[in-house]
Amino acid sequence: MHIQLNPHSEDLLRKQLSRGEFHSAEEVIERALETLAERAPRRAAIEAAEFEATLDALAEGSDKLPVLPPEATSRAGIYSDHN
């Protein structure tokens, strides 16, 4: 596979190589892809946890909300003034 990098990506790649930790561009890219692969499951777990926390925050105090009459929630009630 051949990949063409834009100037910004080439600069980032050169900077990583100049640090001396990597011996080739392929090694830098492989490490970056491995890091992305490792983060994906953790990111999904964090997003799920954030979603659950948001739902909990929304549900907090919902037992104090007034119950709407059927006219406010049914199709017939909503459109009762339309002929």
C-alpha positions in Angstrom: 0.0 0.0 0.0 1.3 3.5 -0.8 0.1 6.5 1.1 0.6 10.1 0.1 1.0 12.5 3.1 0.1 16.1 3.1 2.8 18.6 4.2 1.5 18.8 7.8 1.6 15.0 8.2 5.0 14.8 6.6 6.2 17.4 9.1 4.8 15.4 12.0 6.4 12.2 10.7 9.8 13.9 10.3 9.5 15.3 13.9 8.8 11.8 15.3 11.8 10.3 13.3 14.1 13.1 14.5 13.4 12.2 18.1 15.3 9.0 17.6 12.7 6.6 19.1 11.7 5.2 15.7 13.9 3.9 12.9 11.5 4.3 9.9 8.4 6.0 8.8 6.7 2.6 8.7 7.5 2.1 12.4 6.0 5.5 13.3 2.8 4.8 11.4 2.5 1.3 12.8 2.8 2.6 16.4 0.2 5.3 15.6 -2.2 2.7 14.3 -1.7 0.4 17.3 -2.4 3.4 19.6 -5.6 4.1 17.8 -6.7 0.5 17.9 -6.0 0.4 21.7 -8.0 3.6 22.3 -11.1 2.6 20.4 -12.5 0.2 23.1 -11.7 2.6 25.9 -13.2 5.5 24.0 -16.4 3.5 23.5 -16.5 2.6 27.2 -16.0 6.3 28.2 -18.7 7.4 25.8 -21.1 4.8 27.1 -20.3 5.9 30.7 -20.8 9.5 29.8 -24.1 8.6 28.1 -25.3 6.7 31.2 -24.3 9.7 33.4 -26.3 12.0 31.2 -29.3 9.8 31.3 -29.1 9.6 35.1 -28.9 13.4 35.3 -31.9 13.8 33.1 -33.9 11.2 35.0 -33.0 12.8 38.4 -36.1 14.5 39.6 -38.3 13.2 36.8 -40.7 11.7 39.4 -41.7 15.3 40.3 -42.7 16.2 36.7 -46.5 16.6 36.2 -48.4 13.9 34.4 -49.9 15.3 31.2 -53.5 14.5 30.3 -54.1 12.2 27.3 -55.3 15.3 25.3 -51.7 16.6 25.4 -50.0 13.4 24.3 -52.4 11.7 21.9 -52.7 12.5 18.2 -56.4 13.2 18.5 -55.8 15.6 21.4 -52.9 17.4 19.7 -54.9 17.9 16.4 -58.3 18.4 18.0 -58.6 22.0 16.8 -57.8 21.0 13.2 -60.7 20.1 10.9 
